[in-house]
């Protein structure tokens, strides 16, 4: 099931006022993501838009500080995108940061695969492919 069909399904099950408000917030978030500099995109979430005050939460104080500096330009940029916000209220919510997930240890290439690549490497002539195979074999034989 696609995300848009899931959103439509959920919207059809929600009370009408709540569904409309959710769509407005989603559209505001999309406009905000397009209006923000690339370094801030993904670090700022729309919380609400009431009485022409856009409330946003940032995942760190550094992002919040930068956003406060850009708030006037952001209001102008949002207005061009159809979002009627006269001011921006910025707060910090560290829970927006993705939780750290330990990297998964991957098994290396099997010995038979490495032997096959080494055999291929020995039989081909010098060139970019041979250099790439050399690097690949060196990388996998480190451990």
C-alpha positions in Angstrom: 0.0 0.0 0.0 1.4 3.4 -1.0 1.8 6.2 1.6 -0.7 8.4 -0.3 -3.4 5.7 -0.3 -2.7 5.0 3.4 -3.0 8.8 4.1 -6.3 8.8 2.1 -7.5 5.8 4.1 -6.7 7.4 7.4 -8.2 10.7 6.3 -11.4 9.0 5.4 -11.6 7.5 8.9 -10.8 10.8 10.8 -13.4 13.4 11.7 -13.7 16.0 9.0 -12.1 18.9 10.9 -9.2 16.8 12.0 -8.5 15.6 8.5 -8.5 19.1 7.1 -6.2 20.3 9.9 -3.8 17.4 9.3 -3.7 18.2 5.6 -3.0 21.9 6.3 -0.1 20.9 8.6 1.3 18.5 6.0 1.1 21.1 3.3 2.8 23.6 5.7 5.5 21.1 6.4 6.1 20.6 2.7 6.3 24.3 2.1 8.6 24.8 5.0 11.0 22.0 3.8 11.2 23.7 0.4 11.8 27.2 2.0 14.5 26.1 4.4 18.2 26.0 3.4 19.4 22.5 2.7 21.4 22.3 5.9 18.2 22.8 8.0 15.8 20.7 6.0 14.8 17.6 7.9 15.7 19.2 11.2 12.6 21.3 11.6 9.0 20.2 12.2 5.8 22.2 12.0 3.9 22.1 15.3 1.0 24.4 14.5 -0.1 27.4 12.6 -2.6 29.6 14.5 -3.3 33.3 14.4 -0.6 33.8 11.7 2.1 32.4 14.1 4.0 29.3 12.8 5.3 27.2 15.6 8.1 24.9 14.8 10.3 22.6 16.7 14.0 22.0 15.9 16.1 19.0 16.9 18.9 21.0 18.3 19.7 24.4 19.7 22.1 25.1 16.8 19.4 24.6 14.3 16.9 26.7 16.4 19.5 29.5 16.6 20.1 29.5 12.8 16.3 29.4 12.1 15.7 32.4 14.4 18.2 34.3 12.3 16.4 33.4 9.1 12.9 33.8 10.4 12.1 37.1 8.5 13.3 35.6 5.2 11.4 32.4 6.0 8.1 34.3 6.5 8.6 35.9 3.1 9.5 32.6 1.4 6.5 30.9 3.0 4.2 33.7 1.9 5.3 33.0 -1.7 4.3 29.4 -1.2 0.8 30.3 0.1 1.5 30.0 3.8 0.1 33.0 5.7 2.5 33.3 8.7 3.4 36.7 10.1 6.0 35.3 12.5 7.8 32.1 13.5 8.0 30.7 17.0 11.0 28.4 17.4 11.4 25.8 20.1 13.9 23.0 20.6 12.8 19.3 20.9 15.7 16.9 20.9 13.4 14.0 20.5 13.1 14.9 16.8 16.6 13.6 16.3 16.6 10.0 15.1 17.7 7.5 17.7 21.2 6.0 17.3 21.0 2.5 15.8 24.0 0.3 16.1 25.4 -0.6 12.7 24.8 -4.2 11.7 27.9 -6.2 11.2 27.9 -7.7 7.7 29.6 -10.9 6.8 32.4 -10.4 4.3 32.5 -12.1 0.9 32.9 -15.9 1.2 36.3 -17.3 0.6 35.3 -19.0 -2.6 34.0 -15.7 -4.0 37.3 -14.0 -3.1 39.3 -16.9 -4.7 37.2 -16.5 -7.9 37.8 -12.8 -8.0 41.5 -13.3 -7.4 41.6 -15.8 -10.2 39.8 -13.3 -12.5 42.2 -10.6 -11.4 45.2 -12.7 -12.3 43.9 -13.4 -15.8 42.8 -10.0 -17.0 45.1 -7.3 -18.5 46.0 -4.1 -16.7 43.3 -1.4 -16.7 40.6 0.2 -14.6 38.8 -3.2 -14.0 42.0 -4.8 -12.7 42.7 -1.8 -10.4 39.1 -2.0 -9.1 39.5 -5.7 -8.4 42.8 -5.1 -6.7 41.1 -2.6 -4.4 38.2 -4.9 -3.7 40.4 -7.8 -2.9 42.6 -5.7 -0.6 39.5 -4.3 1.2 38.0 -7.8 1.8 41.2 -9.4 2.8 42.1 -6.9 5.5 40.0 -8.7 8.1 
